[in-house]
């Protein structure tokens, strides 16, 4: 994992904790296969809009309508790879 993608991973875990009210211990336990939407009760349809806004604000990119689909929030790894790509890093291996 590159330094930048390590930062993406840590930043994304922190953001999910802040937006969804998850403990640091809980987000630290996420793996690439950890399911998100439909599995985390905190990430309901109401929270998705707030999460997308927070992603744009924190990471400085714009989510285009055609980028938003079910796969984006399927797992932590999918979301991390998406954010890494939008930030211009290689996405690393994940944890």
TORLUM-208389 format. One record per residue (C-alpha): x, y, z; residue number from 1. Coordinates in Angstrom, 2 decimals. Layout:
N
east=X	north=Y	up=Z	num=NUM
...
END
This chain:
95
east=0.00	north=0.00	up=0.00	num=1
east=1.38	north=3.39	up=-0.93	num=2
east=1.58	north=6.19	up=1.58	num=3
east=-1.20	north=8.06	up=-0.21	num=4
east=-3.50	north=5.05	up=-0.33	num=5
east=-2.74	north=4.36	up=3.33	num=6
east=-3.90	north=7.90	up=3.96	num=7
east=-7.02	north=7.28	up=1.86	num=8
east=-7.79	north=4.19	up=3.91	num=9
east=-7.34	north=5.97	up=7.24	num=10
east=-9.20	north=9.08	up=6.06	num=11
east=-12.11	north=7.01	up=4.79	num=12
east=-12.36	north=5.04	up=8.04	num=13
east=-12.40	north=8.32	up=9.99	num=14
east=-15.04	north=9.80	up=7.69	num=15
east=-17.30	north=6.76	up=8.01	num=16
east=-16.93	north=6.98	up=11.77	num=17
east=-17.86	north=10.65	up=11.83	num=18
east=-20.76	north=10.51	up=9.39	num=19
east=-22.30	north=7.28	up=10.66	num=20
east=-21.41	north=7.61	up=14.34	num=21
east=-19.26	north=4.47	up=14.34	num=22
east=-16.49	north=3.92	up=16.87	num=23
east=-12.86	north=3.94	up=15.74	num=24
east=-12.58	north=0.32	up=16.86	num=25
east=-15.49	north=-0.64	up=14.65	num=26
east=-14.15	north=1.09	up=11.53	num=27
east=-10.63	north=-0.25	up=12.22	num=28
east=-12.06	north=-3.77	up=11.96	num=29
east=-13.36	north=-3.17	up=8.42	num=30
east=-11.76	north=-5.31	up=5.72	num=31
east=-12.16	north=-4.96	up=1.98	num=32
east=-14.96	north=-7.52	up=2.19	num=33
east=-16.91	north=-5.75	up=4.96	num=34
east=-20.38	north=-5.08	up=3.54	num=35
east=-21.69	north=-1.54	up=3.92	num=36
east=-25.09	north=-0.56	up=2.50	num=37
east=-27.70	north=-3.06	up=3.60	num=38
east=-25.43	north=-4.48	up=6.30	num=39
east=-24.65	north=-1.46	up=8.49	num=40
east=-27.88	north=-0.25	up=10.10	num=41
east=-26.31	north=3.22	up=10.41	num=42
east=-25.90	north=3.44	up=6.61	num=43
east=-29.51	north=3.71	up=5.60	num=44
east=-30.87	north=5.55	up=2.59	num=45
east=-31.01	north=8.80	up=4.57	num=46
east=-27.34	north=8.53	up=5.55	num=47
east=-26.18	north=7.86	up=1.98	num=48
east=-26.74	north=11.47	up=0.86	num=49
east=-24.81	north=12.76	up=3.88	num=50
east=-22.01	north=10.32	up=3.20	num=51
east=-21.74	north=11.38	up=-0.43	num=52
east=-21.63	north=15.05	up=0.55	num=53
east=-18.98	north=14.32	up=3.18	num=54
east=-16.89	north=12.36	up=0.64	num=55
east=-16.95	north=15.31	up=-1.75	num=56
east=-16.09	north=17.80	up=1.00	num=57
east=-13.35	north=15.74	up=2.65	num=58
east=-11.64	north=14.42	up=-0.47	num=59
east=-12.22	north=17.37	up=-2.81	num=60
east=-13.94	north=15.64	up=-5.71	num=61
east=-17.39	north=15.69	up=-7.26	num=62
east=-19.49	north=12.54	up=-7.45	num=63
east=-21.07	north=12.40	up=-10.88	num=64
east=-24.53	north=10.86	up=-11.20	num=65
east=-23.22	north=8.07	up=-13.44	num=66
east=-20.66	north=7.08	up=-10.78	num=67
east=-23.29	north=6.38	up=-8.15	num=68
east=-24.53	north=2.82	up=-8.25	num=69
east=-25.09	north=-0.11	up=-5.91	num=70
east=-21.52	north=-1.34	up=-6.30	num=71
east=-20.07	north=1.86	up=-4.82	num=72
east=-21.33	north=1.10	up=-1.31	num=73
east=-21.33	north=-2.68	up=-1.55	num=74
east=-18.15	north=-3.15	up=0.53	num=75
east=-15.56	north=-1.06	up=2.32	num=76
east=-13.00	north=-2.14	up=-0.28	num=77
east=-15.17	north=-1.00	up=-3.17	num=78
east=-15.68	north=2.39	up=-1.57	num=79
east=-11.97	north=2.72	up=-0.68	num=80
east=-10.88	north=1.84	up=-4.23	num=81
east=-13.36	north=4.36	up=-5.65	num=82
east=-12.15	north=7.14	up=-3.35	num=83
east=-8.51	north=6.26	up=-4.09	num=84
east=-9.17	north=6.42	up=-7.84	num=85
east=-10.94	north=9.79	up=-7.49	num=86
east=-7.96	north=11.04	up=-5.46	num=87
east=-5.57	north=9.79	up=-8.12	num=88
east=-3.73	north=7.14	up=-6.12	num=89
east=-3.48	north=3.45	up=-6.92	num=90
east=-5.92	north=2.28	up=-4.25	num=91
east=-3.40	north=0.06	up=-2.53	num=92
east=-4.23	north=-3.41	up=-1.29	num=93
east=-6.48	north=-2.43	up=1.59	num=94
east=-6.59	north=-4.02	up=5.00	num=95
END
